[in-house]
């Protein structure tokens, strides 16, 4: 497996070893020993899968406090633009975001340490997105930042985003910063 640093500590792009022949391909989507040797020393406790149609934007989601989640994300079917925003107040890259296309063709994965807001947009007609989490989902700890926040200036690569009402009413990045500086 090849591990690529992104310039943001705690955020890595992973490229598994893929074995192809005339029948198709094979790769390990997760191997605890290999990932631990690569520095991913976290226990995963929940797997999530979503299916979405073209132009869907999901995010920017995160959990707070001791329920903050690390996530290992990849695409099973289709193509997405995956987005991670550093929301660790004391991080030198606080407020910076990173994007990478994940697809069934490139088999890339992204690992984000707890302390990132996460989202993705669907670039193909449909996509099946999968992610492993280091903490279980907790409604009381869930939060979100507005996907199209002007301070973050994220290019989601979709013209007419399809967004849930919940995500449309998420807090701004400015409000998030004000809230967490009070803590």
N, C-alpha and C positions, 0 to 999 in steps of 0.2 A: 504494500500500500504506500502511495506517495502522499505526504503531508505537506501542504503549502500554507505558509503564514500569510496573513492578510494585511499586516500593518496595524492591526488592532489586537492587542493582547487578549487571549481567551477566545479568539475567533479563528478557526482553521477550515480550510477546504481539503477534503480527503478524496483521493482517487484510488479506489480499490483495484487490485490486480484482477483483470478480466481474462478469462480463458475462452477463446473462440475457436470453433471449427465449423464444418459444414452442417452440423445439427443446430447450431445457435451459439449460445454463450453460457458461461457460468461465472459467478463471483460470490464471495462471501459478503453479504450486506452488513454483517456484524460478527466479529470474533473477539470475545472479551480479552483474550491473551494478546492478540495483535494490537488492539486499541489501547490497552494498558501500556504496552511497550512504546506506543506513540505518545504517551502522556495523558491519555484520557482515563484517568483513575476515578471514574464515577460509576455508581451503581444505577442502572436504569430500572425504573419501577412502573412505567406506564408507556404503552405504545398507542399512538393515535394515527388514524387514517382519515383523510377527507377526499371527497370527490367534488370537483368544481368545474364549471363551464368557462369558456373563453371570456376574458376580460374581468373575471372575478378578482377582487382584491380582498384578502383576509389580513387583518392586522391594523395596527402594530400592537400585538398582545404581549403581556408579561404578567408574572405573579410577583408579589411583594414579600418582603421579610424573609422568614425562614422557609417559606414555600416557593422562593424563586427557583425557576427551573433551568437546568442546562438542557439543551436539545441537540439531538443528532438527526438531521433532516435529509431526506432524499425523495426522489420522484420515482414512482413505480411505472406510471404511464403518462405520457404527454411531456409538456415543458412548462416550467414556471421561472419567474424571476424571484429569487429568494432575497429578502432584505433583513439585515440585522443592524440595530441601532444600539450603540453603547450608551446605557443609561446608568452607569456606575458613576456617581457624583464625583468621587475622588480619582477617577481615571484620567490620564492625560489625553485620551481620545473621547472623552465624554461628549455626546451629541453627534459624533461622527457615525456615518453609516457605511455599510459595505453591501454590495449586491453581486450575485453570481447566478448564472442560468444553470438550473438543475434539470436534467431531462432523462428520459429512458434511454437515450442514445449515449450520453456522456457518463452516466452513472455516478456523477459527482455527489458528494455529501458535504454538508456543512455542519461543523460543530460549533455551538455557541455556549460558552460558559454561563452560569447564572449571572444575571445583570445585563441582559440584552432584551430589548423589545424586538419582536419578530413578526414578520409578515411575508406574504408572497402574492404575486399576480400571475394569472394563468395566461400563457402565451399561445397555447395550442387550443384546439376545439374543446377538449376536456383534459383534465389532469387528475391523477390519483397521487396524493401527497402523503408521505409517511414520516413520522418523527417519534423518536424515543425520548422520554423525559426522565430527569433525575428526581423529580418530585411529582406526586399525584396532583391532579387538578383540584383546586380549592376555590370555590366561588367567592368566599370572603376575602381572598388574597388576589383575585384577578383585577387587572387594570389594563388600560389601553391608551395609546397616544394616537391622535388623529393622523390617518394615513397620508393625507395631503397637506400636512402642516407646512406653512410657508418657511418657517425657520429651518426645517429639515431639508426641504427642497429635494425630495426623492422623485426620481423619474421611474415610474412603475412600468413604463413601456406599453401602456394600454391607453387607447383613445377615450373610450367611454366606460369607465370602471363600474362594475356591478359590486355594490358594497352593502353590507347589512346595516339596518337602522342603528344597531348598537355601535358599530364601528364609525358611522357617520357622526355620532354624538360623543365620541371619545374626547378626552381632554387634549388641549394644545400642549406642545412641548414647553412653552413658556409657563403654563400653569403647572405642569409636572415639575419643572425646575423650582418654582416658588414653593410648591408643596414639600418637596424633599429637602430643601434648605432649612425648613422649619423643624425637621425631625432631628 
